[in-house]
Amino acid sequence: MPEEAITTDTEIREFYNDFVPPSYVRKLVTNLLFSVPAGYLRGLDCVVLTNQSGAPRRHRLGKVTSRKRRVPQSRVFGRYHHAHHGNPAWIELFVDNLCVPVSLHPMIPFIRTAIFGHVLFHEIGHHIDATVRPEFREKEDIADSWSKRLERIYFRDRYRFPRPVAKLVGWTLKAIAQEFR
């Protein structure tokens, strides 16, 4: 797909309930979102940054199905909401859940970019699969493969590493992706 204009119609909205996000979150998500070719974001209305701890009880408790397994809602980092009944598609990122692993890693700026990027690009992968390039495989595998592609684009453009360092960075990103499966 050819690169289109750098601008995107996808908004970033913030809705927090009794939670103050770290100051870097909005700028980081904006940078990540602008690295995605605009054609892949067509039909995506917004990315909502929110906290799961402030969500209603029915959204915090219980389980969701992922890769044919039941996962507690407290371990969910983001969700893709399909377009339906005339409402456009949108992505929801749970910033409070994403900030916990970031605080545990010593290489904070790079690791937080990798963690937020992996989750955001994974959800964008669901959008690409639903609207731009549908494939007939396991939905989570498709989203993971798109996440890898989009991460590669972002990190190649953002950071110009020499080849040996790029391999080390690739291994780090792979380890982070395994942690978030």
Long-range contacts (C-beta under 8 A, 24 or more apart in sequence): 1-37, 1-39, 1-40, 1-132, 2-39, 3-37, 4-37, 4-38, 4-39, 5-38, 6-34, 6-38, 7-38, 8-33, 8-34, 8-36, 8-38, 8-41, 9-41, 10-41, 10-44, 10-45, 10-46, 10-47, 11-45, 11-46, 11-47, 12-46, 12-47, 12-49, 13-46, 13-47, 13-48, 13-49, 14-48, 14-49, 14-50, 15-48, 15-49, 15-50, 16-49, 16-50, 16-51, 16-54, 16-95, 17-50, 17-51, 17-53, 17-54, 17-55, 18-51, 18-53, 18-54, 19-51, 19-53, 19-54, 19-95, 19-96, 21-49, 21-51, 21-95, 21-96, 21-99, 22-95, 22-99, 24-112, 25-49, 25-95, 25-99, 25-116, 28-112, 28-113, 28-116, 29-93, 29-116, 29-120, 31-158, 32-113, 32-116, 32-117, 32-120, 32-121, 32-154, 33-120, 35-150, 35-153, 35-154, 35-157, 35-158, 36-121, 36-124, 36-150, 36-153, 37-153, 39-132, 40-124, 40-127, 40-128, 40-132, 40-150, 41-124, 41-127, 42-131, 42-132, 43-83, 43-88, 43-89, 43-127, 43-131, 44-88, 44-89, 44-90, 44-91, 44-124, 44-127, 45-87, 45-88, 45-89, 45-90, 46-90, 46-91, 47-90, 47-91, 47-92, 47-93, 47-120, 48-90, 48-91, 48-92, 48-93, 49-93, 49-95, 50-92, 50-93, 50-94, 50-95, 51-94, 51-95, 51-96, 52-76, 52-94, 52-96, 52-97, 53-96, 66-140, 67-138, 67-140, 67-181, 77-119, 77-180, 78-119, 78-120, 78-122, 78-123, 79-123, 80-123, 80-126, 80-127, 80-130, 80-143, 82-130, 89-127, 89-130, 89-131, 91-120, 91-123, 91-124, 91-127, 93-119, 93-120, 93-123, 101-179, 110-172, 111-172, 111-176, 114-151, 114-172, 114-173, 114-176, 115-176, 115-180, 117-150, 117-151, 117-154, 118-147, 118-151, 118-173, 118-176, 118-177, 118-180, 119-180, 121-146, 121-147, 121-150, 121-151, 121-154, 122-146, 122-147, 122-180, 124-150, 125-150, 144-177, 144-181, 147-177, 148-177
